[in-house]
């Protein structure tokens, strides 16, 4: 689903070892990040901020403001409304409940994003695909939704990464 403008704290436990991140992530329900892209945009007052989230849907991308500034951004940019209504339609939510549904979704994304502490979250739009977490400039963690369903290209890619377990890989330099 689309993202919201929100702040995220730096990774609470990232010390250069991605295994701590993986241990935290394994305790979370990552399905909320299916089809989602969130990217840190700047740092202010010791906190990282993102402005919106992007949710990939067949043939398009929905963009929602980050939770922290959801109402403000909606007032400043009415183009978000179209994606709020499309999100509600996709999930069979009545039009009258679309705004509350979008805010609840944005809050869930923000909470999960902060709990994990990644800088960027990028899910491939493929339902069998991969969620990539950027932890630092040279460190990425990969969560494979369905490892057995990966095509030959993805299998070759993961042979070059460090495997933690069937669904978790990382590459840090």
N, C-alpha and C positions, 0 to 999 in steps of 0.2 A: 504494500500500500504506500501511499505517498508519505513523505516525511514532513516534519514540523521544524520550525526554527527552535533550537534548543541548545542548552549548554551541556557539555559533558565534561566530567572531571578527567584528568589524565588517568591512564590505566592504574587502578589502585594497587596492583601488585606486580606490574611488569618490571622486572629487574634484568632484562636481557635474556631470560629463560622463558620460552613460550610454553613450557609445560605447566607453569602456574596458571597462565591464561586458560589453557585447555582444561585444567582441573576445575576452574570456575565455570567455564562454559558448559561443561558436562552436567552441571547441576541446574542448568536453565533449559527452558523449552524454546529451542531456536526456531521453531516453525513460524513464529511471528516475522522472522527475517526472510522467509521464502519470498523471492521475487523483489527484494528491497535493495536500494542503494542509498547509503548515508555517507556523507563525506564531511570531515571537519573542514571548516573554512578559515577560521582564525583563532588566535589566542588573545584573551583579554583578562586582566586581573587574575592570572594564573589558571584560567579555565579555558578549555577548548569549546568552540561554538560551531554549530551547523545551522543552516537556515531552513532547509526543507528536506523532505525525504522523497524518494522516487520509488514507485511501485510499478513493476513491469506487468502489463496485462497483454493478452494477445493483440498484437498489432499496434500497441500504444504504450505510453508511460503516464501514470498519474502522479502529480506533484502536489504535496500537501505541506503547509507550513509546519515548522517545528513546534512542539507542544508549548514550550516556555513563552513564546510570543505569538501563539496561534491567533488569538483575537485581534491583536494589533496588526499582524500581517494580513489578515482577512479584510480588515477595514482599509488598509493601504493598497491592497491589490485584489480586486474582485475576480480576477481570472481564476483564483483557486476554487471558486464555487463550482465551476463545471466539473472539476475532478472530484470534489466532495460528493456531488450528485452521482457521478459515474461510479465511485467507490460504493456508495449505498446501493445503487442498482445492481452492481456486480454481486454484492453480498445479500441481495434481497431484503434490504432495509427500506422501510417506507420513506418517501421523500421528506416527510415532516420530521423524521428522526435522523436525517442525514448529517446535520451539523454535529449533534451530540455523538453520533457513531464515529465520525471522523476525529473528533477531539479525544474520544476514548482510545481509538486506534493509535493516534499520535502519542498519547500518554504512555501506552504500552510499549511502543517503539522506543521512546525516550528512556523509560525505566530499564528496559533490557540493554539498551546501548550504554547507559551509565553503569549498570551492574557489571558489564563485561570490560569496559574501558578501552575498547579499540578506537583507533582514530577514524577508520573507515570500515564500513561493512558493505560488501558487494556480493549479492546473490546472482547466480546465473539464472536467466529466465527459464531454463530447462528444468522441468520438474524432477529429473534425476540428477541434477547438477550439483554445484559446489557453492558454498558460501565462503568468501575470502575475507579475512579480518586483517587489516593493516595495523600492526602494533607499533611500528616505528619505521623510519625511512628504509631500513634494510631487513625488516622482519614481517613475514606474513604467515598466518595460520590458516589452514584450509579444513573445512568441514565438508565431508562428502555425504550428501543426503542418502544416496543409495549406491554404495561402492560397486556392487555387482553389476549395476546398470550403466557404468561409464563406457563410453565408446573408446576406440583405439587411441584417438588423439589424447584424451584425458588420461588414459592408462599410461601412455608414454610420458606425459607431463609428470605424473606422480611418481614414476620410477626415479626421478631426479630429486625428489624431496625426502625429508626425514619422516619416517612413519612412526607414529606413537601407538596407534591402534587402527583397526580397519577403517574408521571414519575420520581419523584425525592425522594430518600431516602438517609440517611446517618447513619454512625455508628462511633462515636468518644468516646474514653475513656479518 
